[in-house]
Amino acid sequence: MSDYRILLFYKYVPVPEAESFAAEHLQYCKELGVKGRILIADEGINGTLSGTIEQTERYMADMRKHPLFADIVYKIDESDIHAFKKIFVRYKQELVTLRYHKKLNPHTDGGNRLQPKEFYDYLQRDDVIVLDGRSDYEYDLGRFRNAIKPSLEAFREFPEWIENNMAEHKDKTILTYCTGGIRCEMLTAVMRDQGFKDVYQLDGGIVTYGKDPEVQGRGFDGNCYVFDERISVRINQTDEHVVVGECHHCGKPTERYINCKDDTCHRQHLVCDECETMSGGYCSTECEKHDTTAAAV
């Protein structure tokens, strides 16, 4: 049995004096000894943290005593070590940066939720469109088969992209998914606001899908990008698992992400072991030359 756990959670709920609560919650987390990244906004909480089994049990127990967060659903992974180096609890204007022209309520405006088995059954149909609700680098590491890649660097680009690329599909059945579910709450709300009629979201996201005992991650190829020291986790627990990530340099299959060694770049890119050695950890010859030149000055 592992000594540590990683918790992934969120909830959209109005938080009075959210900025003050964020400061109080930071102090609480420091005293408890957990590490991770938690965002607090007027509209709710979004977090992922790691700690010992005792610490994470205490965190969940204390949160369940809070009237706003008592019913939060936690996605739990076991770990041999901390998945974070520090604890950050910050106040933000939005849990997921969207900057939409109007305020959306994911509880009333979002698409219908599908449990993993329901989502899997929908995937078997040939009349549905599957839309990845994440960034391009997450898609490149792993995705549901036949899912559309939006090729976006930031979530706030989605509304314009949908308007320009999905308008012809407004009467079709659209399935959306993301890592833990929070982005698709807003993504489906945006789509419904733009006139899409039949929009669904994978409840609990990819992480929950991979833990479902019946589905076991079927239909998901590659690994899921996660925002902690692990970088990626396996979702498809069956013998169907395949590697879909491609080395940035040579195109060979890989699931290893690294940051460009150049301090002015730090581009995160997929790389195979051989190319990491040959490239010295740089994403391009330009970055290598720039770093070498800077070091010589």
Beta strands, then each sheet from edge to edge (+ up, - down):
strand 1: 4-12
strand 2: 35-41
strand 3: 44-52
strand 4: 75-79
strand 5: 87-91
strand 6: 112-114
strand 7: 128-132
strand 8: 142-144
strand 9: 173-177
strand 10: 198-202
strand 11: 220-225
strand 12: 232-234
strand 13: 257-259
strand 14: 268-270
sheet 1: 4+ 1- 3+ 2- 5-
sheet 2: 6+ 10+ 9+ 7+
sheet 3: 8+ 11- 12+
sheet 4: 13+ 14-
end
